[in-house]
Amino acid sequence: MSAPSWLLGVGDGDGPPFRRQRVDPPAHEIHAENQRKLTVLLAKSVLKNCSDIRELQSAILTTLLIPKDTTVVGAMSAATQAHNTKATEFRKDGKNRECDSLGEPHVHAWAALVHSLIESNHITAEEKELLSIHLQNAELVKTLEPSILVAKCRKCFDAKKMRLTLCVHHSVENILTVVTKALQGQGAVLKRGVAPRSGNEREIQSMLDALSEM
C-alpha cells in the first residue's frame, strides 16, 4: 500500500533519504576567528593579572606622591646614580667582588632618604635619633638589604611630583613610620587603596570592548 503524497519524510524512490552535506567555512575564516578568540582571552588575562598586581601592591607597598623639587628626591637620585657609576667601573675592570659589595641600588636610595630626613623639622628629637641609629648600625649599605625591600622614586602622571614606593621588613616598620611622617611634613601625600588602571590597561580594555562587539 503506497503512502499518501503529503506524508513528510517519505521519498518517491526506494533509495535512502537525502542527507544535507555539512559545509565548513573557508580555512582563512576559521583562522581569523581563532585569532580573534585568542586575542580576547589574552586581553582578559592581562587585565585580570594587572588588577591582581595592583591589589597586592596596595596591600604591601607604601606609596607617596612627593613634590619633585624636594631634597629627598635629589638625594635619592644622586645616590642611585653614584652607585650605578661605581658598579659600571667595577664591572669594566673585572672587579666583580667589589661590585657585589656595593649592594643593590635601592638600599643606597633608602640610606640617602633616611639621611636627608634626619635634619627634618617635622619629626621629634627621639625620632631623629632613631633614624641615626638605624644608619649607624649598618656596617655597610649592603647590610640593609635584608630589611629594605623596595625604595624607588619614579615619575608619575603629574610632572611636578614623583611617586615614592617603599617596602621594609617588619623589624624596621618603626623606621618606616618615622620616614613616612617626615615625608608628609615635606608635602608628600600618602596614597591608600588600589591604584587606578594605567593608560595601557585602559587602551587594552577599549580594544577588548571593540572585539567583543564584533
Secondary structure, DSSP 8 states (H G I E B T S, - for coil): ----TT-TT--SSSS-----------HHHHHHHHHHHHHHHHHHHHHHHHHHHHHHHHHH-EEEEEETTSHHHHHHHHHHHHHHHHHHHHHHTT-HHHHHHT--HHHHHHHHHHHHHTT-TTS-HHHHHHHHHHHHT-SSGGGGTTTEEEEEEEE-SSTTEEEEEEEE-GGGHHHHHHHHHHHHHTT-EEE-S-----HHHHHHHHHHHHHHT-
